[in-house]
Structure formats: structure tokens, C-alpha cells
């Protein structure tokens, strides 16, 4: 007869194996991003991966203000669009990826440079009007198998995410 202790040990191992299997089969390690453009203008989306939300908020970007002044802003200052132009990452060592989406186009890609525990930052610029910053979002799911979506429409930008 098998003891309760042995059964508990076997169940514990099965649960641990299940968690490991779940991480392995839950999808790609990097987040998957789907961008759909239902608007009449093209957009450039920049994706950055950082170790934590706190570090993300201190990321530095060079921007051109509406008054045509070049200055430095942190991500925390870009959470709400002030219609800055030419938003460019000023910090070194942060993985970046850029995607341009034309009107009527739908693009799906994985976010390179993401490792387990990182957060993903998206900055969107409208290409019709001198690369004007229109949207920022931060995805804080730290597990593999994430799916992010962004949709551009005449009324604005919407998005969502699934954290496996």
C-alpha cells in the first residue's frame, strides 16, 4: 500500500511538472504583438523592454516639443501625449523594436529582447504629422505567453493584452 506521504509527494511533483509544462506550452517566451491599422494614416510603434515598471518610468527620450524645442523627457512625462514630435530613446542598452503600420495593414510579431520578468513599453507616433506622439502604454505582465493588441482608428487608439 502506498503511504499518504508518497501520494502527497507524487502529487506535488505532478503539480510542479504541470507548472513547468504550462510555462513551456503557454506560448512563445516573448510577448506577441498584433497591430491593426483601421485609420487613414500610417503609424510607427516603438517597443522597449525593461526590467521593471519603475525603471521604465525613468527611461529618457529626446523629443521635439510643439514649440520646436528639443528636450529630454522621461517616460512618466510621455504617459499622456503632449503632441511632441520625433520621440527617440536617449538611454543606451534598452532593447528596442520599431514597426511601421500602413493604413489597412495588420502586423503580428514577437517582441525581441524580452526576458521573463521584463515589462514592455509601447510608444506610438502618427507618421502623417511629423512623427507626432499620440499614445503610450506599459504592459506589466512578467510571464511568458503574453498577447498584446493595438488598434488604430479614426477615433483614436485602443489596445488590450492577455497575460497567460
N, C-alpha and C positions, 0 to 999 in steps of 0.2 A: 504494500500500500504506500502511496506517495504522501509524504507529510505536507501539512499546510504551509510550512516554511518553504519547501521546494516549489510548491504551486505558486506561492507569492513571488518567489524569485523568478520563476519562469514567466509569470505574467509581467513582472517588472521589466525583464529583458525584452519581452514582446512589445511592450509599450515604448521602450527606448528605441527598439528597432523600427517601430512604426513611425516614431518622430523623425528618425534619421531618413527612413524611406520617404516620408512625406516631404521633407525638405528637398530630397533628390528628385522626386517626380512632380513637385508642385509647379515646375516651370523653369525657365532659364534663370540663372543666378542674377543676371542684370534685369532691371525693370524693362518692360516692353512698353513703348510709347506709340500710340496711334494718333495722328494729327489729321483732321479733316477740315478742308477749307471750302466753306459754302459761301464765302464772301466774293467780292469782285476785285479784290486786291491781293497781292502776294504778301506773305509774312515770313519773317526769319525767326526761328525759335532757337535759342541757345540753352543747352542743358549743362549743368555743372553738378559734380558730385563732391560732397564734403562730409567730414567725419560726424558732424552734429549740427543741429539746428542753431545752437549758439554760435558756432564758428561760421555758419552760413550767414548769419545776420551781420557779421563783421567783414564779409568779403568786400573788397574795394573795386569800384567801377569808375572809369573815366566816362563822363557824359558831356554833351553839349546842351546847355540849357536853352530855353525858349528865347533868352536874350543873347544867344550865340556866344556864351562864355563857356570855356572848357573848364570843368572842375571835377573833383573827386567826390563820389557818394558811396556810402555803404549800402549793402542790400536792404538793410532796415529802412533806408530812405527811398528805396525803389519799390517797396511793397505796394504803395499806391502810386499810380502813374501821374507824373507831373509833366508829361509830354516832352521829356528830354529826348535828344537825338543821339545816335551813334553810341549806344551803351556798350562799352568794351571793358572786359575784365582786366584789372590792373595788377592783380596778385599772380605770382608765379606758383607753379606746382599744383594747380587745381585742374583736374581733368575737365575738358570742355568738348562739346559736340555741337555743331550748328546744322540746322535743317532749314531749307527754304521750301515753302509750300505754295504753289501757284493756285489761282482760283480753280475750283472744281477738282482739285487733287486730294488724294488720301494717301498718307505715307505711314508705314509701320516700321519701326526699327527698335533695336535694343540700345540701352544707354550704356555706352562703353565706359570703363573706368570705375564703375560702381562695384564696391565690395560690401559684403554683409555688414550692416550697421550704419552705412552711409545714408545721408538724406540727399534728395535730388531737388535742384533749384531750376526752374524754367523762367526765362525772360523772353518775352515776345515783342518783336518790333514790326511795325507796319512798313512795308517797303515803298508804298506809293508816296508817302510823305516824308522823304528824307530820313528813313530808318527811325521813325518815332516810336518810343517805348510806349506800349499800350497795356501790358499785362505782366504780372509776376505771380508765380505760385511756388510753394515749397511742399514737397511730398516727404513726409517723415516716416513712412513705413521702413523699417530696418530689416525686413525679412525678404528672402528670395521669392520669386514668383509674382512680383507686382505687375499690375497692368495700369498704365496711365493713359488718359484720353484728353485731348484738347480739340475743340471745335470752334472755328472762326465763322461768324455770321455777320450780316449787316448790322444786327442789333448789339454785337459785342462778342466776347469770348466766354465759352463755358468749358468746364472740364470735370473730370472725375477720376477716381482711382479705386483699384481693388487691391487690398493688402492681404495676401494669402495667409 
